[in-house]
């Protein structure tokens, strides 16, 4: 009997240690992915509002203890803009990576409200922390618009890319918006993180999924582990979901596009497109070259870095697919 008890206790201890180890491993993955700030890369060129003759008004609001900062953008007088695009950026240095898209919306009659998320560029925060922080920041942006005298009467459309697209779909569970546009949205954060981990550590990554969800719950609270497709279907809010059939950052089978249903959802599959569905194929190819250069920075001299990055054609990298962008603009204007 004593031997049996010893065996049971030993097995229980092994099980507990295994689960604790997996939780710690999941926490390490989260820290590696999100435990840092995302600021502008000094080697790269970012377009500004001045490049597109946009008017900007600086704004800020709170997300927890952190102040997030951004701008109200417009091309026409603000009072003439009948639609407000509330823009949510993807992982990276914030709205500055999307000035071309912001300018397009402005020149097509919208005002645009865009904040940098916690831990990104203009905003406070020592780190991004989690994918779900984007939903929390977008919710704060909607609340800001609802109270601001310049913006509150306008129809509000949440528009986002990647991480921001996930936020745009999920924010409908917390705040009232009139429409959603989602470029390249994952369906669940844990699904994408598990996929990225699987690329690195192969099959054992699948066992991490419940532990990634647990870490997410600790970090994001009520914003954690939401299915974007279920959120938008449940909300009934009109949505346009676009995805590239060649997206390797968020493969189609892990996307909100794959699972979203309902009469309120319109889906567009962009043929031969990767993660930046709003850009031309040529732009995505140019961006891939730029990304390869960034990956090789550690082996370049200062002069080699300057030569490589200063000679990139940034206008080509930001070249928009007008068929995609006009479809998005038409959707926004009919909401």
Phi, psi and omega in degrees: 000318180296320180296319179299316180296320180297318179296315179299314180297319180296316179296320178298319179296318179297318180297315180296317180295322179298311181295320178296319179296319179293322178296317178297318179298316178298321179296322178295319178298315178300317181295319180296322183279320191234002184273040180207167173278157174238104182241172178302140173273120184296346179279344188255157174263134175239131178287149181245171177301325180298328180296339182242012179057039179268148171271136180232143174233122183289139179220162175206157177205177184254141167232102188063231180273353185264141171269127173254145187233152179190206185214154162262120180255145173204155174252320175265165175308137188303323182292341179274347182277115184273344180239144175243115171274121174258107193264135178240122185277165175273184179298129182147200188279011174103203186298336183299339178278357185233023184298326179297318180290319177300316179297322179298313180297319180296317183285351174255023168097006180258154160268153180231128173252122182221125174250148166281136181291165175308133178082010182235128169044260187281344189266159178289170176117131180284343183200162174291314173094307181196165175296325186290346180299333179297322178294318179297319180290322179292323175300319178295324178294318178296317178299319178300313181297323181295335183258342186280127184299331181284338193240335195295336181275351184276151172292138188247125179239119177279123181234133180208162177238131174060245174306318179291329177292320175301316179297319182297322178287319185283334183296341179295345176278348187236331184224160180268120171232162184266343180193165180220137170238125184236113174265117169062049182274135166290159176276316176225143177300317183297326179297316181289317180297319178297320178297315180295321177294322180297324178299330183267319187240014172064216194298330184296343181296330182299329180289346183279343190306311180296331180283325174297321177296321180294318178297318179300317180300319180294323185276325191246351177059231185293344179274358187279146167059029177281137171277118182298321181294319178291323181297313183288324177296317181294325185289328185077002180288137178297132184222145172242117181246122182242140180213150177267136182287350179246021181291121177257343175287315175233088180303150185307321184291349177252007189266160171296328178305318186294331190247344184292134178225182176106150182291344179277352186252126173249128184243139179231120174266123183265111185292139177060028179248148174264226188282331182263077187296339181279350181261162175288163177299321178298319179297318179295324177294317178296322179294324178297321177296317178298317180296322177297321177296319178298323180292335183261005185307320184299336181260003180262148170282168179302319180292321178296320177297313181300317181295317183292309188282333179284343182259005177288146177269092185290333176293325177289324179296329182260012183294123184271147173277106186294333178293323178288311184294324179290325176296321178294316179298318178299318179299313182300319185284346178261354179292000000 
